[in-house]
């Protein structure tokens, strides 16, 4: 067992355990191995002993090589650098909404689009106020604009609850396209509607709020809550709930 220091913090690493885990991962077929199977996280430490055979980087070396130059391409390098500066300046200190505002500032943008669920209209107002206060021309579009039924869209549905079928993410995207927004943020669009909005949006899209009525719009909470996590394991992994 040896002591390893990282940014002033120390952690005890059990070498025999790491070797045991490595040996087990090496034996696993490469085609079946993915990052969720990894227990050593050597990429995080810069591969001190080289890239192991079970790592995806070893499985897809041509992609590792091909994507290197992509980060210096026009339209990519600006986003890449802006992201790096936001992480460097606000990591662990800025909430996501502040990161979004500072990211847009780093890119020197002027016009921001907000695509929101109508159920989060209050939050939409609060976010818009912050972007406007930060000096951005801000355009917002809520999901229920037009209130068009599935039938009027030529869509036959077999559900009794129509609430999610009056949403209009394509129109939201097209309105923001018409307004020539430079960066769009999603606030609580339904799962699937966020995909359609992103597909039709001409401007880059990021998400500020992920809708989750059960967890207060914090999907990861279902993983941190043992009750919800075990219930999900029982439902999808055939694991009995304690």
LOTITOR-262613 format. One record per residue: residue in one letter; x, z, y of N, C-alpha, C in turn. Coordinates in steps of 0.2 Angstrom, whole numbers, plus 5000, padded with zeros to 4 digits. Layout:
aXZYXZYXZY ...
This chain:
x500450004994500050005000500450005006 x500349965011500749955017500249965023 x500549975029500249985035500349925039 x499749895041499749835045499449845052 x499849825057499549835064499249765067 x498749775070498449715074498149735080 x498449715086498249735093498149805094 x498649845091498649915092498249955087 x497849925083497449955078497749945071 x497749995067498049995061497549995055 x497649965050497249965044497649965038 x497350005033497750005026497449955022 x497949915019497849865015498049875008 x497649875003497849894996498049824993 x498749824992499049754990498849734983 x498749784979498549774972497849744971 x497449774976496749744976496649674979 x497049654984497149594987497349544981 x497849564977498149514972497549504967 x497249554965496649554960496149504962 x495949514969495449464972495749394972 x496349384974496649314974496649284967 x496849324962496949294956496249274953 x495749314955495049294953494749234956 x494949224963494749164967495149104965 x495749114963496149054961495849024955 x495549064950495249044944494649004945 x494249024950493648994952493648914953 x493248874950493248804951493248784959 x493648744961493748734969493048704971 x492748664967492048634970491548684971 x491648744968491148794969491248844974 x491848844977492148894981491948874988 x491748924992491548924999491748985003 x491748985009491949045013491549105012 x490949105010490549165008490849195002 x491249154998491549184992492149224993 x492449214999493149235000493149315002 x493649345000493749415001494349435005 x494849385005495449395008495549375016 x495149335018495149305025495849295027 x496249255023496949245025496949195032 x496449155033496449115039496449155045 x496149215045496049255050496749285052 x497249295047497949315048498449265048 x498149195049498649145050498949115044 x498649135038498949115032499749135031 x499849195031500549215031500949195025 x500549175019500949145013500749075012 x500449045017500248975016499548975014 x499248915015498548905013498448905005 x498048955003497948964996497448904993 x497548894987497248834983496448844984 x496248904984495448914984495148904991 x495548894996495348885003495048815004 x494448815008494148755010494648705013 x495148735017495648695020496148665016 x496248685010496648655004496148605001 x495548615001495048564997494948505001 x494948515008494848455013495348445018 x495948435015496548435020496448375025 x496148315023496048255027495648275033 x495148315032494648345037495048385042 x495448425039495848475044496348435048 x496548375046497048335049496648285054 x496148265052495748215056495448245062 x495148315061494848345067495348375072 x495948375071496448405076496348365082 x496348305082496348265088495648265092 x495148275088494448275091494448325097 x494748375097494648435102494948405109 x495348355109495648335115495248275118 x494748255114494348195116493948215122 x493748165127493348175133492648195131 x492448245134491748275132491848335127 x492348335124492448395119492948445122 x493548415125494048465127493748515133 x493248485137493048525142492648585139 x492248575134491848625131492248675127 x492748645124493248685120493548735124 x493848715130494248755134493748805138 x493148785140492648825143492448885138 x492348865132492248915127492748965126 x493348945126493948985125494049035131 x493949015137493949055143493449105143 x492849085141492249135141492449195136 x492649175130492849225125493449265127 x493949235131494549275133494349325138 x493849305143493649345148493049395147 x492649385142492049425141491949445134 x492349435129492249455122492149535122 x491549545119491449615118491149655124 x491149615130490949645136490349615139 x490249555138489749515141489149505136 x488549515138488049495134487949415133 x487549395129487549315127487349285134 x486849315137486549275143487149275148 x487549325149488049315154488549265152 x488749265145489149215143488949145144 x488249135144487949065145488049045152 x487949095157488049075164488749065166 x489149105163489849095164490149025161 x489849015155490048955152489848895156 x489248895159489048835163489448835170 x489648895172490148895178490748865176 x491048875170491748845168491648775168 x491148745166491048675166490848645172 x490748685177490548665184489948625184 x489448645180488748615180488348635186 x487848585187487348605192486648615190 x486448575185485748575183485648605175 x485248655175485148685168484448685166 x484348665160483648665157483548725152 x482948745153482748805148482048785144 x482148785138481548765134481348825130 x480748845132480548915129479848915125 x479748965121479148975118478649005123 x478048995123477649015128477549095127 x477649115121477649185119478249225123 x478749195125479249225128479249205136 x478649195139478649175146478949225150 x478849285149479149345153479949335153 x480249325147480949325146481149255149 x480749205149480949145152481049155160 x480549195163480649205170481249245172 x481449295167482049335169482649295168 x482649245163483249205162483349155168 x482749125170482749075175483049115182 x482749175183483049205189483749215189 x484049235183484749245183485149175184 x484949125181485249065182485249035189 x484649045192484549025199484949065204 x484949135202485349175206486149165206 x486349135200487049115199487149045203 x486649015206486748955209486548885206 x486248895200486048835196485348805198 x485348745198484648715199484348715192 x483848755191483548775184482848745183 x482748705178482148675176481948705169 x481348725169481048755163480448715160 x480348715153479748685150479548735145 x478948755145478648795139478348755134 x478348775128478148745122477448715122 x476948745125476248725125476048675130 x476548645133476348595139475948535135 x475348525139474948465136474448495131 x474548545128474048575123473748515119 x474148485115473948425111473848445104 x473248425101473148455094473548405089 x473648435083473948385078473548325077 x472848325077472448265076472548215081 x472648235087472748185093473448155092 x473948185088474548165087474548115081 x474048115077473948075071474248115065 x474248175065474548215060474048255056 x473948245050473548285046473848345043 x473548405044473848465042473448505037 x473748545033473348585028473448655028 x473548685035473548755036472948775040 x472748835040472248865044472448885050 x473048915051473348935057473648885061 x473348865066473648805070474148825076 x474248885076474648915082475348875083 x475648855078476348825078476248755079 x475648725078475548655078475348625085 x475248665090475148635097475748635101 x476348665098476948665102477148585103 x477548575108477748515110478548505111 x478948515107479648525108479948455110 x479648395107479848335109479748315117 x479148335119478948325126479448375130 x479548435128480048475132480748445133 x480948415127481648385128481548325133 x481048285132481048225136480948245144 x480548295145480448315152481148335155 x481548375151482248395153482648335154 x482548285149482948225150482848185156 x482148185158481948155164482248185170 x482248255170482548295175483248295176 x483648255171484348245170484748315170 x484448365166484848425165485548415162 x485948455163486648445160486848485154 x486448545154486448585148485848625147 x485548625141484948655139485048715135 x484548765136484548825132483948835129 x483848855123483248865119483148945119 x482448955121482249025121481649035116 x481849055110481249065105480849015103 x481048955103480648905100480548915092 x480048895089479948905082480448865078 x480548895072481048865068480748795066 x481148745067480948675066480848645072 x480548675077480448645084481048655087 x481448695086482148695089482548635087 x482448625080482848565078482548495081 x481948495082481648435085481848425093 x481848485096482048485103482848465104 x483248495099483948475099484048405098 x483648375093483748305091483548255097 x483048275101482848235106483148245113 x483448305114483848315120484448275121 x484548245127485148205128485648255131 x485548305134486048355136486248405130 x486848425130487048475124486548535124 x486448565118485948615118486248685114 x486148735117486348805114485748845114 x485748905110485248945110485349015113 x484949035117484949105120484549155116 x483949135114483549185110483249155104 x483349185098483049155092482449195090 x481949165090481249195089481249235082 x481149295082481049335076480549395078 x479949385076479449435078479549505075 x479849505069479849565065480449605068 x480949575070481549615072481749615079 x481249595083481349595091481849545093 x481749485089482149425091482949435089 x483049475084483749485082483749475074 x483849415072483749395065484249435060 x484849445063485349485059485149555057 x484649585061484449645060484149655052 x483849605050483649605043484149605038 x484849595040485349605035485649675036 x485649705042485849765043485449825041 x484749805041484249855038484249855031 x484449905027484449905020483749895017 x483149915021482549905018482349825018 x482449795024482349725024482849685019 x483449705019483949665015483749665008 x483549725006483449734998482749694997 x482349695001481649665000481849585000 x482249565004482449485003482849474997 x483249514995483649504989483149504983 x482649544983482149554978481749484977 x481649454983481249394984481649334982 x482249334984482649264983483149274978 x483449334976483949334972483849374965 x483249384964483049414958483349484957 x483449524963483749584962483149634964 x483049684960482549734961482749784967 x482149794970482249844976482249914974 x482749954976482750024974482150064977 
